[in-house]
Amino acid sequence: MTERSVSIHVPAMTRVEGEGSLRLRIEHGEIRELALDIFEPPRYFEKFLEGRRYHEVLDTVARICGICPVAYQMSAAQAVEDAFGLEPGPWVRDMRRVFYCGEWLQSHALHVHLLAAPDFLGFDSVVGMAARHPEVVHRGLRLQGLGNALIRLLGGRSVHPV
């Protein structure tokens, strides 16, 4: 163990989805405080849905996030199904899983290759990183494109699927 103490405070983390901060305090080699706060101001999407017909919900919630619309749509679909006492069959559940996988792939490819990699490799942004490590950027864009293709296949388009 070390006798060294370290204190780190990052008040604004800009490469996370939403807004966040980090506090880390290490004393005598032991973590005494570690707090990762991810927060977003309220956006009141619930209010947008009040008074709407059930068939408008999925299209509306797809606009909550351009990176992860499928999660919001599938949650809304499940809520509507529950309200009407409906149970989707195995084929529907399987297609939804593929839909989710497309979102997972494109979202994680974006985050790892285009948002986190510049930090790990010592660059201010993906633009600066692309000049020295184009293969990382190309791989990220290719993987993101594959995820978007799955979303487009099942949702009609990759951004705000229908």
C-alpha positions as CSV (number, residue, x, y, z in Angstrom):
1,M,0.0,0.0,0.0
2,T,1.0,3.6,-0.4
3,E,0.8,6.4,2.0
4,R,0.0,8.8,-0.8
5,S,-3.4,10.5,-0.8
6,V,-5.2,11.5,-4.0
7,S,-8.3,13.6,-4.5
8,I,-9.9,13.9,-7.9
9,H,-13.0,16.0,-8.8
10,V,-14.3,16.2,-12.3
11,P,-17.2,18.6,-12.1
12,A,-18.4,18.2,-15.6
13,M,-18.0,15.0,-17.6
14,T,-18.8,15.8,-21.2
15,R,-18.5,12.4,-22.9
16,V,-21.3,10.6,-21.2
17,E,-24.9,10.4,-22.3
18,G,-26.5,13.1,-20.1
19,E,-24.5,15.2,-17.8
20,G,-22.3,13.9,-15.0
21,S,-19.6,14.5,-12.4
22,L,-17.0,12.3,-10.6
23,R,-15.5,12.6,-7.1
24,L,-12.7,10.2,-6.0
25,R,-10.7,10.4,-2.8
26,I,-8.0,7.9,-1.9
27,E,-6.3,8.0,1.5
28,H,-3.4,5.7,2.4
29,G,-4.1,3.5,-0.6
30,E,-7.8,3.0,0.2
31,I,-10.8,4.5,-1.6
32,R,-12.6,6.7,1.0
33,E,-15.0,8.4,-1.4
34,L,-16.1,7.4,-4.9
35,A,-19.2,9.1,-6.4
36,L,-20.2,9.0,-10.1
37,D,-23.3,11.2,-10.6
38,I,-25.2,11.1,-13.8
39,F,-28.0,13.6,-13.9
40,E,-30.2,15.2,-16.4
41,P,-32.6,18.0,-16.0
42,P,-36.3,17.0,-16.3
43,R,-37.6,17.0,-19.8
44,Y,-41.2,16.3,-19.0
45,F,-41.9,13.7,-21.7
46,E,-44.6,12.3,-19.5
47,K,-46.5,15.6,-19.9
48,F,-46.2,15.4,-23.7
49,L,-48.1,12.1,-23.5
50,E,-51.0,13.2,-21.3
51,G,-54.2,13.3,-23.4
52,R,-52.6,11.5,-26.3
53,R,-54.0,8.4,-27.8
54,Y,-52.2,5.1,-27.1
55,H,-51.1,4.7,-30.8
56,E,-49.2,8.1,-30.6
57,V,-47.0,7.0,-27.7
58,L,-44.3,4.9,-29.5
59,D,-43.6,7.6,-32.0
60,T,-43.4,10.3,-29.3
61,V,-41.1,8.5,-26.9
62,A,-38.7,7.7,-29.8
63,R,-37.7,11.3,-29.7
64,I,-36.5,11.2,-26.1
65,C,-33.1,10.2,-27.2
66,G,-31.6,10.0,-30.7
67,I,-29.1,7.4,-29.6
68,C,-31.3,5.1,-27.7
69,P,-34.9,5.4,-29.0
70,V,-35.5,1.6,-28.9
71,A,-35.3,1.4,-25.2
72,Y,-38.0,4.0,-24.8
73,Q,-40.2,2.5,-27.5
74,M,-40.0,-1.0,-26.0
75,S,-40.8,0.3,-22.5
76,A,-43.8,2.2,-23.9
77,A,-44.9,-0.8,-26.0
78,Q,-44.8,-3.0,-22.9
79,A,-46.8,-0.4,-20.9
80,V,-49.5,-0.2,-23.6
81,E,-49.6,-4.0,-23.8
82,D,-50.0,-4.2,-20.1
83,A,-52.8,-1.6,-20.1
84,F,-54.7,-3.7,-22.6
85,G,-53.8,-7.1,-21.1
86,L,-51.8,-8.2,-24.2
87,E,-49.0,-10.6,-24.1
88,P,-46.7,-10.6,-27.2
89,G,-45.8,-14.0,-28.7
90,P,-42.4,-15.5,-29.0
91,W,-41.7,-14.2,-32.5
92,V,-42.5,-10.6,-31.4
93,R,-40.3,-11.0,-28.3
94,D,-37.4,-12.3,-30.5
95,M,-37.7,-9.5,-33.0
96,R,-37.7,-7.0,-30.2
97,R,-34.5,-8.5,-28.8
98,V,-32.9,-8.1,-32.3
99,F,-34.2,-4.5,-32.3
100,Y,-32.6,-3.9,-28.9
101,C,-29.4,-5.6,-30.1
102,G,-29.2,-3.1,-32.9
103,E,-29.5,-0.2,-30.5
104,W,-27.0,-1.8,-28.1
105,L,-24.4,-2.3,-30.9
106,Q,-24.7,1.2,-32.4
107,S,-24.8,3.0,-29.0
108,H,-21.8,1.1,-27.5
109,A,-19.8,1.5,-30.8
110,L,-20.5,5.2,-30.6
111,H,-19.5,5.5,-27.0
112,V,-16.4,3.3,-27.0
113,H,-14.9,4.3,-30.4
114,L,-16.0,7.9,-30.8
115,L,-16.4,9.2,-27.2
116,A,-14.2,7.2,-24.9
117,A,-11.3,6.2,-27.2
118,P,-10.1,9.8,-27.7
119,D,-9.7,10.1,-23.9
120,F,-7.9,6.8,-23.6
121,L,-5.6,7.6,-26.5
122,G,-4.8,11.2,-25.4
123,F,-6.8,13.2,-27.9
124,D,-9.2,16.2,-27.4
125,S,-11.8,14.7,-29.8
126,V,-12.5,12.0,-32.3
127,V,-11.5,14.5,-35.1
128,G,-7.9,14.7,-33.7
129,M,-7.8,11.0,-33.1
130,A,-8.9,10.1,-36.7
131,A,-5.7,11.6,-38.2
132,R,-3.5,9.2,-36.1
133,H,-5.8,6.3,-35.6
134,P,-8.2,6.1,-38.5
135,E,-8.7,2.4,-38.0
136,V,-10.3,3.0,-34.6
137,V,-12.7,5.5,-36.0
138,H,-13.5,3.4,-39.1
139,R,-14.2,0.3,-36.9
140,G,-16.5,2.4,-34.6
141,L,-18.4,3.8,-37.6
142,R,-18.7,0.4,-39.2
143,L,-20.0,-1.2,-36.0
144,Q,-22.4,1.7,-35.4
145,G,-23.6,1.3,-39.0
146,L,-24.3,-2.4,-38.5
147,G,-26.4,-1.5,-35.4
148,N,-28.2,1.2,-37.3
149,A,-28.9,-1.3,-40.1
150,L,-30.7,-3.6,-37.6
151,I,-32.7,-0.7,-36.2
152,R,-33.6,0.4,-39.8
153,L,-34.6,-3.1,-40.8
154,L,-37.0,-3.5,-37.9
155,G,-37.9,0.1,-37.3
156,G,-38.1,1.7,-40.8
157,R,-35.2,4.1,-40.0
158,S,-32.3,4.2,-37.6
159,V,-33.1,7.6,-36.0
160,H,-36.4,7.8,-34.3
161,P,-37.6,4.4,-35.7
162,V,-41.3,4.0,-36.4
